[in-house]
């Protein structure tokens, strides 16, 4: 399902911004954890759509993580409506962590 590897330059910029959002329980950003499945930016409708998941359904800080995504998007794209969609399929697994994420975990 992940479309994070096929992003336009503007969507890649958004992915870089989302790397500032850290999962507080793990201490690694949500992009490198593999929690971001899709980013689309529609200039006609002025909408940024982010499809993401959490490491577990019962993640106690899930609301905080989603709110932080929205804050980052609002701060950097104030003229755009942001739409953060939380999904559970495919279910997140540690194999989704990027090499940078694995290195960050190893250095903790």
C-alpha positions as CSV (number, residue, x, y, z in Angstrom):
1,X,0.0,0.0,0.0
2,X,2.9,2.4,0.7
3,X,3.2,5.1,-1.9
4,X,5.8,7.0,0.1
5,X,8.5,6.0,-2.4
6,X,6.6,7.5,-5.5
7,X,6.2,11.1,-4.3
8,X,6.3,14.4,-6.3
9,X,9.0,16.9,-5.1
10,X,6.4,18.8,-3.1
11,X,5.2,15.6,-1.5
12,X,8.8,14.6,-0.7
13,X,9.1,18.0,1.0
14,X,6.1,17.1,3.1
15,X,7.6,13.8,4.0
16,X,10.8,15.6,5.1
17,X,8.6,17.9,7.3
18,X,6.8,14.9,8.8
19,X,10.2,13.5,9.9
20,X,10.0,16.2,12.6
21,X,7.1,14.2,14.1
22,X,8.5,11.7,16.5
23,X,6.7,8.7,18.1
24,X,7.4,9.6,21.7
25,X,7.3,5.9,22.8
26,X,10.0,4.9,20.4
27,X,12.0,8.1,19.9
28,X,12.1,7.8,16.1
29,X,10.2,9.9,13.5
30,X,7.0,8.5,12.0
31,X,8.3,8.4,8.4
32,X,11.3,6.3,9.2
33,X,9.1,4.1,11.5
34,X,7.1,3.3,8.3
35,X,3.9,4.8,9.8
36,X,3.3,7.0,6.7
37,X,1.7,5.0,3.9
38,X,0.8,7.8,1.4
39,X,1.1,11.6,0.9
40,X,-0.8,13.4,-1.8
41,X,-0.9,17.2,-2.4
42,X,-3.7,18.5,-4.6
43,X,-3.1,22.1,-5.6
44,X,-6.5,22.6,-7.2
45,X,-8.4,21.7,-4.0
46,X,-5.6,23.0,-1.7
47,X,-5.6,19.7,0.2
48,X,-2.8,17.6,1.6
49,X,-3.9,14.0,2.3
50,X,-1.8,11.8,4.5
51,X,-2.6,8.1,5.0
52,X,-0.9,6.7,8.1
53,X,-1.1,4.1,10.7
54,X,0.2,3.6,14.2
55,X,2.3,0.8,15.6
56,X,-0.6,-0.6,17.5
57,X,-4.4,0.0,17.6
58,X,-4.1,0.8,21.3
59,X,-1.3,3.3,20.9
60,X,-1.7,5.6,24.0
61,X,-0.1,8.5,22.2
62,X,-1.8,8.0,18.8
63,X,-4.0,11.1,19.2
64,X,-0.8,13.2,20.0
65,X,1.0,11.8,17.0
66,X,-1.9,12.6,14.6
67,X,-2.3,16.1,16.2
68,X,1.5,16.7,15.7
69,X,1.2,15.8,12.0
70,X,-1.7,18.3,11.6
71,X,0.3,21.0,13.4
72,X,3.3,20.5,11.1
73,X,1.1,20.6,8.0
74,X,-0.8,23.7,9.2
75,X,2.4,25.5,10.1
76,X,4.0,24.9,6.8
77,X,1.0,24.9,4.5
78,X,-1.5,27.3,6.1
79,X,-3.4,27.8,2.8
80,X,-4.1,24.0,2.6
81,X,-6.6,21.8,4.3
82,X,-5.0,18.8,5.8
83,X,-6.6,15.5,5.9
84,X,-5.0,12.8,8.0
85,X,-6.5,9.4,7.5
86,X,-5.7,6.7,10.0
87,X,-5.8,3.1,8.6
88,X,-5.1,-0.3,10.0
89,X,-4.5,-2.2,6.7
90,X,-1.9,-3.1,6.1
91,X,-1.1,-3.6,9.7
92,X,2.2,-2.0,10.7
93,X,5.2,-4.3,11.4
94,X,8.8,-3.7,12.3
95,X,9.8,-4.7,8.7
96,X,8.4,-1.3,7.6
97,X,11.1,0.6,9.5
98,X,13.6,2.3,7.1
99,X,17.3,1.8,7.4
100,X,17.6,5.3,8.9
101,X,14.9,4.3,11.4
102,X,16.7,1.1,12.3
103,X,20.0,3.1,12.8
104,X,18.1,5.6,15.0
105,X,16.7,2.8,17.2
106,X,20.1,1.2,17.5
107,X,21.6,4.4,18.6
108,X,19.1,4.9,21.4
